[in-house]
């Protein structure tokens, strides 16, 4: 049984088909890359996987359960989160406050325990704060914990978005162009972090930086006009004639 499976997924907008009868499988613990030209349907696919809007038809199955059409907050509770959902919501809050907000989505104690500062809530608050600080250390954000999100550099904002997503405890992280706009050094460091995350998480990655994609993904799906045109290892995708015509250019990509 596949960990995350997409079966015949289709999304139409007023007669325009953005994603068409797409089948895709994701294995637990892998980094699955999705590539394609602008307008290929990548963002629409992520929007459906993260519950931003429902598919027109088809199914999304996670760990054997049909989760098609769930809202984004329910997707998070099921264990699937997209970095985009959280990265722009708390620009006036500090880095620490943003990461704590991610943990809040999966906090176990109830509302009234928190209001009355009961022992279970105090214990959980202390545990969550420790985990938040550990996450910030991992993402190189510890020195910026009291900085407002809007004051961070572009690279650190991307790192914060990932930290917030990890704070939810989700098992599947949908990363939408995590290194876009970064310097080569920042890109290398971020991709190393993403690769280390796959020891505990399952990663679905959309990224236009082909060097980063080819150097990190275990498998890649190439889509165009909302349809899958190829799937395989980075080496297979880099030499696939249809992928080269549609996306990589006449010379392809040297792995």
TORPA-877181 format. One record per residue: residue in three letters; x, y, z of N, C-alpha, C in turn. Coordinates in pm, whole numbers, padded with zeros to 5 digits, always signed. Example, Ala and Ser with C-alpha at 12.3 -4.5 7.8 and 13.67 -1.06 7.14 Angstrom:
<atoms>
ALA+01319-00569+00780+01230-00450+00780+01320-00330+00780
SER+01285-00225+00708+01367-00106+00714+01290+00003+00787
</atoms>
This chain:
<atoms>
UNK+00084-00120+00000+00000+00000+00000+00088+00125+00000
UNK+00059+00218-00087+00134+00344-00092+00099+00429+00029
UNK+00195+00509+00073+00177+00596+00189+00077+00707+00156
UNK+00103+00777+00047+00013+00881-00003-00012+00852-00150
UNK-00138+00844-00188-00171+00806-00325-00275+00902-00384
UNK-00250+00942-00506-00342+01027-00582-00395+00946-00698
UNK-00526+00940-00709-00589+00855-00810-00683+00939-00896
UNK-00649+00955-01023-00737+01023-01117-00773+01165-01077
UNK-00681+01236-01013-00712+01369-00960-00729+01469-01074
UNK-00838+01544-01068-00872+01642-01171-00924+01769-01106
UNK-00884+01883-01159-00937+02011-01114-00968+02099-01234
UNK-01093+02145-01240-01137+02231-01348-01181+02366-01293
UNK-01148+02473-01365-01190+02607-01330-01266+02666-01448
UNK-01397+02671-01438-01481+02732-01542-01444+02681-01681
UNK-01436+02551-01693-01409+02490-01822-01263+02469-01853
UNK-01174+02529-01775-01030+02510-01794-00982+02399-01701
UNK-00917+02300-01758-00867+02188-01677-00722+02215-01637
UNK-00701+02239-01506-00567+02268-01456-00489+02142-01424
UNK-00558+02041-01373-00499+01910-01347-00595+01807-01404
UNK-00542+01709-01478-00627+01617-01552-00591+01471-01525
UNK-00680+01401-01455-00670+01256-01437-00530+01213-01392
UNK-00479+01279-01288-00341+01258-01244-00333+01144-01143
UNK-00244+01051-01169-00213+00943-01075-00071+00965-01023
UNK-00054+00948-00891+00077+00970-00831+00085+00895-00699
UNK+00200+00839-00669+00220+00770-00541+00342+00827-00471
UNK+00333+00833-00339+00443+00883-00257+00476+00776-00154
UNK+00604+00740-00144+00647+00640-00049+00690+00706+00081
UNK+00669+00637+00191+00707+00692+00321+00858+00715+00328
UNK+00897+00834+00373+01037+00865+00394+01114+00908+00271
UNK+01044+00928+00159+01116+00971+00039+01099+01120+00016
UNK+01188+01174-00068+01171+01309-00121+01122+01293-00264
UNK+00998+01329-00287+00939+01319-00420+00936+01456-00483
UNK+01001+01473-00596+01004+01600-00665+00897+01608-00772
UNK+00844+01728-00790+00746+01754-00896+00799+01872-00977
UNK+00817+01850-01107+00868+01956-01194+00772+01977-01311
UNK+00787+02090-01374+00708+02122-01492+00715+02270-01519
UNK+00685+02312-01640+00689+02455-01675+00581+02533-01601
UNK+00591+02664-01603+00486+02747-01544+00352+02714-01609
UNK+00251+02700-01525+00118+02667-01576+00095+02518-01594
UNK+00190+02436-01547+00177+02291-01566+00076+02228-01474
UNK+00041+02297-01364-00056+02242-01269+00004+02210-01133
UNK+00131+02245-01111+00197+02211-00985+00130+02279-00865
UNK+00103+02408-00876+00041+02481-00766-00100+02429-00740
UNK-00174+02401-00846-00309+02348-00829-00305+02213-00758
UNK-00208+02129-00794-00192+02000-00727-00166+02020-00578
UNK-00074+02110-00544-00044+02136-00403-00166+02192-00330
UNK-00243+02277-00398-00362+02333-00335-00464+02225-00301
UNK-00474+02122-00384-00565+02012-00354-00510+01923-00244
UNK-00380+01893-00249-00319+01807-00147-00325+01871-00008
UNK-00318+02003-00003-00317+02073+00126-00456+02116+00170
UNK-00560+02085+00093-00696+02117+00133-00737+02259+00107
UNK-00659+02331+00026-00696+02470-00003-00823+02477-00088
UNK-00837+02384-00182-00965+02365-00247-00979+02220-00291
UNK-01105+02174-00307-01128+02033-00336-01107+02001-00484
UNK-01075+01877-00515-01065+01837-00656-01204+01829-00720
UNK-01207+01842-00851-01333+01822-00924-01370+01675-00929
UNK-01269+01589-00935-01290+01445-00930-01158+01378-00893
UNK-01164+01249-00863-01046+01175-00822-01038+01163-00671
UNK-00933+01096-00625-00918+01069-00482-00777+01100-00433
UNK-00771+01139-00304-00645+01152-00231-00653+01054-00115
UNK-00563+00957-00110-00567+00852-00009-00438+00858+00072
UNK-00451+00871+00204-00335+00881+00292-00340+00770+00396
UNK-00241+00683+00394-00233+00569+00485-00360+00485+00479
UNK-00410+00468+00358-00527+00385+00336-00661+00453+00357
UNK-00661+00580+00399-00785+00654+00426-00812+00756+00316
UNK-00934+00759+00268-00974+00858+00168-00992+00993+00236
UNK-00906+01089+00204-00913+01222+00266-00949+01329+00164
UNK-01003+01287+00052-01038+01380-00056-01131+01490-00008
UNK-01098+01613-00037-01187+01725-00010-01182+01780+00132
UNK-01097+01727+00219-01085+01784+00353-01030+01925+00347
UNK-01070+02009+00442-01018+02145+00452-00873+02143+00501
UNK-00804+02255+00484-00661+02259+00515-00632+02226+00661
UNK-00714+02277+00755-00686+02249+00896-00706+02102+00928
UNK-00799+02037+00857-00818+01893+00876-00704+01814+00813
UNK-00651+01863+00702-00535+01799+00642-00416+01802+00736
UNK-00397+01915+00805-00289+01926+00901-00306+01823+01012
UNK-00427+01809+01062-00451+01713+01170-00435+01569+01122
UNK-00460+01545+00995-00437+01412+00939-00288+01385+00921
UNK-00209+01493+00906-00064+01475+00894-00002+01527+00767
UNK-00071+01617+00695-00019+01675+00572-00023+01826+00583
UNK+00091+01892+00562+00094+02038+00573+00178+02096+00460
UNK+00137+02212+00415+00210+02285+00311+00271+02411+00371
UNK+00395+02439+00342+00462+02554+00400+00389+02684+00370
UNK+00331+02694+00251+00263+02818+00210+00149+02853+00305
UNK+00083+02752+00364-00032+02777+00449+00004+02865+00569
UNK+00128+02857+00617+00164+02921+00743+00260+03037+00728
UNK+00330+03045+00617+00447+03132+00611+00414+03281+00606
UNK+00291+03319+00573+00262+03462+00559+00159+03511+00660
UNK+00124+03430+00759+00012+03465+00846+00051+03554+00963
UNK+00177+03546+01011+00212+03612+01135+00337+03699+01117
UNK+00331+03791+01023+00447+03872+00990+00487+03966+01103
UNK+00393+04008+01188+00424+04098+01298+00459+04025+01426
UNK+00458+03893+01423+00497+03813+01539+00645+03776+01528
UNK+00706+03742+01642+00846+03702+01641+00861+03561+01584
UNK+00986+03527+01557+01015+03393+01508+00965+03289+01607
UNK+00996+03308+01736+00951+03212+01837+00799+03203+01841
UNK+00732+03315+01834+00585+03314+01837+00527+03241+01717
UNK+00590+03258+01600+00544+03187+01481+00557+03036+01497
UNK+00672+02991+01547+00693+02848+01563+00598+02792+01669
UNK+00578+02865+01777+00483+02822+01879+00341+02811+01823
UNK+00308+02900+01730+00175+02893+01666+00159+02763+01589
UNK+00267+02717+01525+00261+02589+01456+00234+02475+01552
UNK+00300+02475+01667+00275+02372+01767+00133+02378+01820
UNK+00077+02497+01830-00058+02514+01885-00162+02432+01808
UNK-00138+02413+01679-00235+02339+01598-00249+02194+01641
UNK-00146+02140+01708-00153+02001+01750-00143+01985+01901
UNK-00160+02095+01976-00152+02086+02122-00263+01998+02177
UNK-00231+01919+02278-00327+01819+02329-00418+01875+02437
UNK-00373+01971+02517-00455+02020+02626-00565+02110+02573
UNK-00673+02117+02646-00790+02190+02601-00783+02339+02627
UNK-00878+02409+02572-00887+02554+02582-00895+02599+02728
UNK-00982+02536+02807-01002+02581+02944-00881+02557+03032
UNK-00805+02450+03005-00681+02427+03080-00584+02542+03060
UNK-00576+02589+02935-00487+02701+02907-00534+02829+02973
UNK-00665+02854+02970-00721+02976+03029-00691+02983+03178
UNK-00711+02871+03247-00693+02869+03392-00554+02828+03434
UNK-00462+02813+03336-00322+02784+03365-00309+02658+03451
UNK-00385+02555+03418-00380+02431+03493-00251+02357+03464
UNK-00217+02263+03552-00089+02193+03544-00064+02127+03409
UNK-00162+02056+03349-00135+01995+03217-00095+02096+03112
UNK-00161+02213+03114-00129+02316+03015+00010+02374+03041
UNK+00046+02395+03169+00179+02448+03200+00287+02352+03156
UNK+00265+02223+03181+00363+02122+03141+00377+02119+02990
UNK+00265+02122+02918+00273+02117+02773+00337+02243+02717
UNK+00307+02358+02775+00369+02483+02729+00521+02475+02740
UNK+00570+02419+02850+00715+02408+02869+00775+02312+02768
UNK+00707+02201+02743+00755+02104+02645+00758+02164+02505
UNK+00651+02236+02470+00641+02295+02337+00749+02401+02317
UNK+00773+02483+02419+00876+02586+02407+01013+02523+02383
UNK+01043+02413+02454+01171+02344+02434+01181+02291+02291
UNK+01074+02230+02241+01074+02177+02105+01087+02290+02002
UNK+01022+02404+02030+01031+02519+01939+01174+02570+01929
UNK+01241+02578+02044+01380+02624+02045+01471+02526+01971
UNK+01444+02396+01987+01522+02294+01914+01501+02307+01763
UNK+01376+02331+01721+01347+02347+01579+01418+02470+01522
UNK+01415+02579+01597+01481+02701+01551+01631+02680+01540
UNK+01687+02604+01631+01831+02572+01624+01861+02494+01498
UNK+01778+02395+01468+01797+02313+01349+01789+02396+01221
UNK+01697+02492+01218+01677+02574+01099+01762+02701+01101
UNK+01859+02710+01191+01949+02826+01201+01874+02955+01229
UNK+01772+02946+01315+01691+03062+01349+01702+03101+01496
UNK+01783+03029+01572+01788+03052+01717+01830+03194+01750
UNK+01923+03250+01675+01970+03385+01703+01868+03492+01666
UNK+01763+03452+01595+01661+03547+01550+01528+03524+01620
UNK+01528+03453+01733+01401+03412+01794+01312+03529+01834
UNK+01372+03644+01865+01293+03761+01906+01272+03861+01792
UNK+01314+03824+01672+01297+03910+01555+01160+03886+01492
UNK+01095+03994+01448+00967+03978+01380+00988+03912+01245
UNK+00892+03831+01205+00905+03756+01080+00928+03848+00961
UNK+00861+03962+00959+00872+04053+00845+01010+04116+00835
UNK+01090+04108+00941+01223+04167+00940+01332+04067+00903
UNK+01295+03942+00880+01392+03839+00844+01436+03854+00700
UNK+01555+03804+00671+01598+03794+00531+01511+03694+00458
UNK+01518+03698+00326+01437+03607+00244+01465+03461+00281
UNK+01593+03426+00294+01628+03289+00326+01576+03245+00461
UNK+01583+03334+00560+01535+03300+00693+01382+03292+00696
UNK+01314+03370+00613+01168+03357+00605+01129+03220+00551
UNK+01205+03172+00451+01180+03037+00398+01205+02933+00507
UNK+01312+02952+00583+01343+02859+00691+01234+02860+00798
UNK+01181+02978+00828+01074+02988+00927+00949+02916+00879
UNK+00917+02929+00752+00799+02860+00698+00811+02709+00718
UNK+00931+02656+00696+00952+02512+00715+00944+02477+00863
UNK+01005+02560+00950+01000+02534+01093+00857+02531+01145
UNK+00774+02623+01097+00634+02627+01139+00560+02501+01095
UNK+00589+02457+00974+00524+02336+00924+00567+02214+01005
UNK+00696+02206+01037+00745+02095+01118+00683+02097+01258
UNK+00656+02218+01309+00598+02230+01442+00459+02168+01452
UNK+00389+02159+01343+00255+02097+01346+00261+01948+01373
UNK+00380+01888+01355+00390+01744+01373+00346+01664+01252
UNK+00320+01732+01141+00274+01662+01020+00378+01562+00973
UNK+00330+01454+00914+00418+01349+00863+00462+01375+00720
UNK+00378+01446+00643+00409+01478+00504+00420+01630+00492
UNK+00534+01677+00445+00558+01820+00430+00561+01853+00281
UNK+00472+01943+00238+00467+01987+00099+00548+02117+00090
UNK+00663+02109+00025+00752+02225+00015+00737+02290-00121
UNK+00691+02414-00121+00664+02487-00244+00778+02586-00269
UNK+00871+02547-00358+00985+02630-00396+01062+02683-00274
UNK+01116+02594-00191+01181+02637-00067+01310+02715-00087
UNK+01376+02704-00203+01504+02774-00221+01498+02884-00325
UNK+01380+02915-00375+01368+03021-00475+01418+03155-00419
UNK+01506+03220-00491+01559+03349-00450+01676+03343-00355
UNK+01721+03222-00321+01833+03209-00229+01966+03213-00303
UNK+02071+03247-00230+02207+03240-00284+02247+03093-00298
UNK+02350+03064-00377+02396+02925-00389+02431+02862-00254
UNK+02493+02937-00166+02527+02883-00034+02402+02854+00048
UNK+02306+02948+00048+02180+02926+00119+02105+02807+00061
UNK+02107+02795-00071+02038+02683-00136+02100+02550-00093
UNK+02231+02543-00095+02299+02419-00056+02266+02382+00089
UNK+02271+02480+00178+02243+02454+00319+02099+02409+00339
UNK+02006+02475+00270+01865+02438+00285+01837+02297+00232
UNK+01894+02263+00118+01870+02130+00062+01931+02022+00150
UNK+02042+02051+00217+02098+01954+00312+02002+01932+00429
UNK+01940+02039+00475+01841+02025+00582+01721+01943+00536
UNK+01674+01970+00415+01559+01896+00362+01592+01748+00349
UNK+01712+01717+00304+01751+01576+00292+01757+01509+00430
UNK+01804+01582+00530+01809+01523+00663+01669+01504+00721
UNK+01575+01592+00683+01438+01579+00731+01372+01450+00681
UNK+01413+01402+00565+01349+01283+00507+01379+01157+00588
UNK+01468+01165+00688+01488+01051+00777+01366+01030+00866
UNK+01291+01139+00890+01174+01130+00978+01045+01171+00909
UNK+01054+01249+00804+00936+01300+00735+00935+01253+00591
UNK+00818+01265+00530+00804+01242+00386+00790+01379+00321
UNK+00867+01404+00217+00874+01535+00156+00822+01530+00012
UNK+00729+01619-00022+00689+01640-00161+00736+01781-00197
UNK+00817+01789-00300+00892+01911-00328+00863+01963-00469
UNK+00821+02089-00476+00814+02163-00602+00926+02265-00601
UNK+01010+02262-00703+01123+02355-00706+01171+02372-00849
UNK+01196+02500-00889+01245+02530-01024+01397+02519-01034
UNK+01466+02519-00921+01611+02506-00922+01645+02359-00951
UNK+01679+02329-01075+01698+02190-01116+01820+02126-01052
UNK+01922+02203-01022+02037+02147-00954+01998+02099-00814
UNK+01919+02181-00745+01872+02142-00612+01780+02021-00620
UNK+01692+02020-00718+01597+01909-00733+01670+01779-00766
UNK+01757+01784-00864+01825+01662-00909+01919+01607-00802
UNK+01968+01696-00714+02061+01652-00612+01995+01604-00484
UNK+01862+01614-00475+01797+01579-00348+01681+01480-00362
UNK+01607+01486-00473+01488+01401-00487+01527+01256-00511
UNK+01451+01166-00450+01467+01023-00476+01398+00984-00608
UNK+01280+01042-00629+01206+01022-00753+01148+01156-00796
UNK+01119+01167-00925+01063+01290-00978+00946+01258-01071
UNK+00838+01336-01055+00727+01335-01151+00738+01463-01233
UNK+00728+01450-01363+00722+01567-01452+00580+01579-01504
UNK+00522+01697-01492+00386+01718-01541+00384+01837-01636
UNK+00289+01836-01725+00269+01946-01819+00123+01949-01859
UNK+00066+02067-01865-00076+02083-01895-00162+01995-01805
UNK-00119+01983-01677-00197+01910-01579-00190+01759-01587
UNK-00104+01707-01675-00093+01562-01692+00050+01516-01664
UNK+00062+01394-01613+00195+01337-01593+00253+01299-01728
UNK+00378+01344-01753+00443+01306-01877+00559+01209-01854
UNK+00606+01200-01728+00715+01106-01698+00729+01093-01548
UNK+00785+00980-01505+00826+00962-01366+00949+00874-01362
UNK+01035+00896-01263+01154+00813-01253+01258+00877-01164
UNK+01377+00819-01164+01489+00873-01087+01533+01005-01152
UNK+01609+01087-01079+01661+01210-01140+01735+01183-01271
UNK+01815+01076-01275+01889+01046-01398+01796+01012-01513
UNK+01689+00938-01483+01593+00902-01587+01517+01024-01638
UNK+01478+01110-01545+01404+01230-01584+01493+01324-01666
UNK+01619+01334-01628+01711+01426-01697+01734+01389-01842
UNK+01713+01263-01877+01737+01218-02014+01610+01179-02087
UNK+01495+01204-02026+01367+01168-02088+01336+01266-02201
UNK+01318+01218-02324+01297+01309-02438+01177+01402-02422
UNK+01067+01350-02366+00948+01434-02353+00968+01542-02248
UNK+01038+01509-02139+01067+01609-02037+01160+01716-02093
UNK+01258+01674-02170+01351+01770-02231+01276+01866-02323
UNK+01185+01814-02403+01108+01900-02494+01019+01996-02418
UNK+00954+01947-02312+00854+02026-02241+00913+02123-02141
UNK+01029+02088-02083+01074+02165-01967+01223+02194-01963
UNK+01307+02095-01986+01449+02112-01964+01522+02180-02078
UNK+01461+02183-02197+01526+02244-02311+01599+02141-02393
UNK+01642+02179-02510+01696+02083-02607+01819+02009-02556
UNK+01897+02070-02468+02018+02005-02419+01994+01919-02295
UNK+01872+01931-02239+01844+01854-02119+01918+01909-01999
UNK+01938+01821-01898+02006+01863-01776+02114+01759-01747
UNK+02235+01805-01726+02346+01714-01697+02347+01681-01548
UNK+02326+01554-01513+02328+01514-01373+02470+01487-01328
</atoms>
